[in-house]
Each structure stands twice: as C-alpha cells, then as structure tokens.
Amino acid sequence: MSIGVRIGVLGAVFLAFFTVLTVALWSVQVVEGTEFARQAESNQIKVVDTPAPRGEIRDRKGRLLAGTVPVLAAIVDGGLVPDPDDPEMGAYLQRLSAFA
C-alpha cells in the first residue's frame, strides 16, 4: 500500500467522522432545539426544601429560648438578569428584594 492510498483512507475516515459529527450537531440544534430550549426554561427555577435539623432550646421553666422558624428565600443569579439598568427590571428586582 502506497503512502498516497494511506493518506486517502485516513482522509476518508476523518471525512466520515466529521460528517457524523455534523449530522449529530444539526440534529441536536435544529431538530430537537425547541425541546431542549423548553427544558432549559423549566430548569431555571428550582425549589429546594432545606429542613433544619435543630430542635428547640428551652429554659428550666419550659420557656422557649431558641426555635426553628421557616423562612422563604429567593436567590437570583446576576448573570441571568438581562439588563439591571432597565427601569422595568429595576422595579422587578425591587419587588423581589421585599422577600429577603
């Protein structure tokens, strides 16, 4: 087998590999793109229940000194805020900060 034939076979293998890769990328981006976008949208909000493992602390007369109080918290990733200088977004962030 000459060197030219070997290079040709190697080139055909690489061409087949990149063709398969291109078809797979096209399938993910074009064919299934809307489904993946929908899944990404639904994946941005995550509700996490974090139970407090502590109990109540009472004095010797049974009065409560320290207890567990459930608190709601909203955490916003600053990288997901499109434009914090936008007045509408600023008002939204102000309303959201009332939860903290």
Secondary structure, DSSP 8 states (H G I E B T S, - for coil): --HHHHHHHHHHHHHHHHHHHHHHHHIIIIISHHHHHHHHHHTS------------EE-TT--EEE-----------GGG-S-TTSHHHHHHHHHHHTT-
